[in-house]
């Protein structure tokens, strides 16, 4: 039995959870999420807690037990609080602005890049060098942040690029002149 899977999930006030036909549905103030669950896993909702139960002791079922418990916990947190990921832009003259439901990024290319806001995600620009990605689905928030970062990955010599908030980019030493070598 999975150690993580054994833990119950507390359901906050205002969040509804149902399990029907192999699909878990979680509804809250921020939205609704659904996830299909493997047939060897059962989900029970009782007394304001969610219990994920493995129906057999296979190695794969044991792995799914902990996985689905973690995914359902993220769904509950997402519909009640939401998830946020921050990005920073570092570069001379580089900036970002929001126009309607698009981000316009000037990040060192000959043209500005327009990034459309995907469904279920909210993109904000608190300043010209910051981007905030928020939404209810943890996977989708992380994927959109990774897609934005992939537009201009931080380079190791000057650190220019789009990076996660608080990310440390390891710098490499630049070229040396070669004087004094024999």
Helices and strands as residue ranges (DSSP letters): H 3-6, E 9-10, E 16-20, E 23-27, E 32-36, E 41-46, E 49-54, H 59-80, E 83-90, E 95-99, E 102-106, E 113-116, E 121-124, E 130-135, H 138-150, E 161-164
